[in-house]
Amino acid sequence: MYLYGGGVGNDNLRLIPIPSRHVDFAWIDGASKLEEACFEECTIDQLKMVISRDERTLVRMDDDTGTVGWAVFKVEQFPNLRAFHVTNLVARRAHFERFFGCVKAMAKDLGCSRIRCSAQPALARLYEAKLGFEPIYTTLEARV
């Protein structure tokens, strides 16, 4: 297991990938809070199953105070680039911004040249202003 350090300040930030075989323990430790980041695409139980099947990776976000967040990502291979896509995130008090250096280190280690995420409009503006994200396209939805 690799630990990815970095981020902003001297908070001893760590991004810790959780092996899929340990997902049950992670759920007990608080990864079940990712339910807040599950929308219509999947339920929390379905997200746990996808992680357990190694289709996505669970990471724990720690600082000197302990666990401060959880995230799920997948690596997407496209013809012209490899992207680290954060699909689910629960991190209160701007923890994603604090941990962005760790995310960049992990993405680089996995051979990714881009980091992507989906966000509601307010968070998207924050990520654009503070982290350098740029919109690449907008996903719209209509009920059938």
N, C-alpha and C positions, 0 to 999 in steps of 0.2 A: 504494500500500500504506500502511495506517495503522499506527502504533505506538501501543499503549495502555500508558501508564505508570501508576504508582501502587503500591499494595500497602502492605506493612508495613515500617517502618524506612527506612533510607537506602541501600538496596541497588541503586538505579537499575534497578528492575524494568521489564521490557518484555514485552508479549505481542504477538507478531508474526504476523499472518495470512499464510499461505503461499498464493500463487495456485495454483490447480489445475494450471496448466501447468508448475509447478516441483516437482511432487510427487516426481519421480524424483530430483532433487537433494536434496530433503529426506530421502528414504529413505536416501541415502548418508550424509547428515549426522547421522542418528540417529533419524529418525522411525520407522524399522522397529522400534524398541524398543516401539512401541505394541502389538506382538504380546502383550506381558504383559497388556494390557488387553482383549484379544479373548477372548471366551468362546465358548459354543456358537452365538451369534447369527451370527458371521462369522469367517472366517479373516483373517489379516493381508493376504493378497493381495486378498481381497474388500473389505476396508476401504480399501485403496489405490485400488481401482477406483471405489468409491463417492465417494471424495474427488476422484478425477480427473474424474468426471462432474458435479462441483459439487453433489452431493446432500448433502454435509457439508463442513465447512471445517476445515482443519488449521491449528493455531497452534503456534508455537515459543515457549517460555518461557525468557527470557534474564535474567541479572543481571550484575553486574560480573565474575563469573568465567567467563561464557560461557553456553552452552545448558545448562539444568538440568531441562528437561522438555518434553513434547509433549502436546497435547490435540486432541481432535476434537469439534466441536459441530455442532448443527443448530438452526435457528430453526423453531419450531412455531407456526403461527397457529391459534388456537382462536376460537370465536365471541366470547368475552368477554375474551381476553387473548392476548398474544404472549409466548412463552417461549423463552429461550436455554437449550438442553439440552446439557449436556456429556455426550457419549456414551462417550468413551474418554479415559483420562488415565494418563500415566506421569510422575510427579514425585516423586522421593525426598525424604526429609527435610522433610516438611510444606510442600513448595513450593506446593501448591494453596492453602493458607491464606495464604501470603505474597503470592500473586498475585491474591487475591480482589478487591482494589480494581481491578486491571486488568480482570478479568473483568466486574465491574460496569460499568466505563466502556464496554467493548465492547458489552455487552448493551444499555445505554442508547442508544448510538450506533445500534444496529440496531433501535431502537424497541421493545425488549422490556421488559415490566414485571415479569417473573419470571425467575429463574435456577433451573434444575432439573438434577438429576443422579441417577444410580442408584449405589448403593453397598452393599457388604457391611455387615452389622450393626455391626461395630466402627467402620468409617469413617463410617457414618451417624450414630452417636452423637457422634463427634468433630465432624462438620460441624454437627450440631444445637447442640452446646455452644459451638463457637468461631466459627461463621459465621452462625448464626441460621437455618439450614435447618429446615423443619418437614415431617414426613411428610404427604403428601397422599393417598397410598394405598399399599397393599402389593401387590407383584406376587408371586404364588405360581406354582409350576409342578409338574405331575405328568406323568410319562411315560405314553404311550399304548401 
